[in-house]
Amino acid sequence: MKIWDLRSPFNKPTNTFMLSGDQVTPTCLVFHPTQRHLIIAGDELGALTTWDLRQNTFPVNVLNAHEGSINEIHFHPDHPDQLFSCSSTGEIWHWSTKNKIQSITSLDNNDVNVWLAPDNVKNKLEVFTLMPTLGKSINSLDLSKNRVICGCANEAIYLINGVKLP
């Protein structure tokens, strides 16, 4: 991932962020809605990679998630600790924090952002399957209050009502 400053007269990135020596293709990218220095990318291998743009060029966290490539990820606009992802294997998941995490690495309200937390805090995440796996790619999703809408490769659109939010 490269960051470019369009105001710069130089034709080169101002910063480069890398996963590892492996060539892994990112398939989607999202900024955290309230902490713009936090970026999560989904990739072709089904992993979620978190970068803190204030830190060095390597990821803060990598979560092996879906079996296939991640097609889209969204933070909930009203509940930014809730993440939603969909995959080429027909999965649509809701990632939720189990409870508030207290730590010395804290935000203004003394709660840790679980996406930036070290490996031992990953067990603070709960993942919910929002509907049975379809066997066809879920290509897109969007959120509104406690509803999720998704488009699938079987030429159908699904509306999921009653998603549990904090």
N, C-alpha and C positions, 0 to 999 in steps of 0.2 A: 504494500500500500504506500503510495507516495502522496505527499502534500505539496501543492504548488501555490506560490504566491503570485497571483496574476499581475500585481503591481510591480513585480521585480523585472528588471530589464534582461535578466539572464534566463536562458531557456533550459532550466534544470530545476528539479524539485528542491524545496527548502528542507524537507525531511523525508526519510524513507523508513518505513516500519516493515519488519519481516517476521515471518513465523519461524522458520528454521531453514536449513539447507534444502529441504524438500520443496519441490514445486507443487504447491497445492493451489487450485484455482478458487478464488472467492466467488460466490454466486450472489450474495446480497450483503448489504451493509446498512447499519442504522446508528444514528446518534441517540444517546440517552436524552429524553425530552427536557430534563432539568439540569443535567450535568453534561454540558456540551463537550467536555474533554474526554468523555467516555464513548468509545465506538465498539460495537460488536459486529463481527462479520460471520456469516455462515459460509460454509465451503462445500466443495463437491464430494468430500468424504463424510459429510454429516456432522462436522464439528462446529462449535461456536467458539470464536476466538475474541477475547476482550483486550483492547488497548486503552491505555491511559495516555493521552497525548501530552501530558505533563511529564511523563516518565521517559525512560530510554526507548529504543526502537523495537524492543522485543515485547511480546504479549504479556499481560499481567496474568491471564488465565486462559486455559483451553479446556473446554468441556466436550468430550465425545458424546454426541447426542443421537441423531437419527442414523438409520442404516444407509440411507441414500443421501444425495445432495440436498442441501437446504435451499429451498426456492425463495422464501421470504421470511423476514422477521420484523416484528413490530413491538415496541413498548406500548402499554396501554396509556392513552393520553391523560387519563385522570388518576391512574395508579401506576406511577413510573417504576415501581418495584416488580411489576408483572410484565412478563415477556411472552410473546406468542410466536410460534414457528410452524412452518409447513414444509413438507419434503416431497421429493420425487417418488418416494415409496408409498405415498398416500396417507401420511401421518400428519395430524395437526395437534400441536401440543401447547399447553398452558404451563409456563414456568412461574412458580410462585415461591416467595420466601416463607418459610415455616413460621418465623417470628422475627422480631427485631433483634439484631445482633449487636451486642455491646463490645467495644474493643478500644484499644488506644489509637488505632487508625480510624478516625471518626469523621463524620460530617458535622455540619453546624448543629444539628440536633442530637449529636452523640450516637447516631445509628450508623453502622457500617453499610456501605453499598455492597451487597453480596457479590455483584459482578466484578468488583475489584478485590475481593477478599482472597486470602491465600487458600491453598488446596484443602486445608483442614476445615474450612467453612463451607465447602461445596455441599456437605450433607445438610446444610440449612435450606436447600432448595427442594421443593416438591414439584414433580412433573405430572400433569394430568393429560390423558388422552381425551380430546374433546368429542371424537366420534370414532366409530370402528374404522380400521384401516381399509381403504378402498381398493388397494392394488393398482390404482392409477395415480399419477402425479397430481398433487394439489399444488397448483401453480401460483396462487395469489391468495392473500387474506387481507381483511380490514376489520377494524374494531369500532364499536359504538356502545358506550355504557356497558351493559352486561351481555352484549351480543357480538358474535363473530360471524362474518360472512366469508366464504371461500369459494374459489373457482377451481374446478377439477378438470383433468384431461378427458374425462368421460362426457364432456360438454354440459355439465350440470353446475349449478350454483347452489350452495348449501348455506342455510342460515341456522346458526346455533344460538338458541336463546337460553337465558338463565345461567350464564357463566358466573361461578362464584368468585367474587372479588372481596377484598378486605373491607 
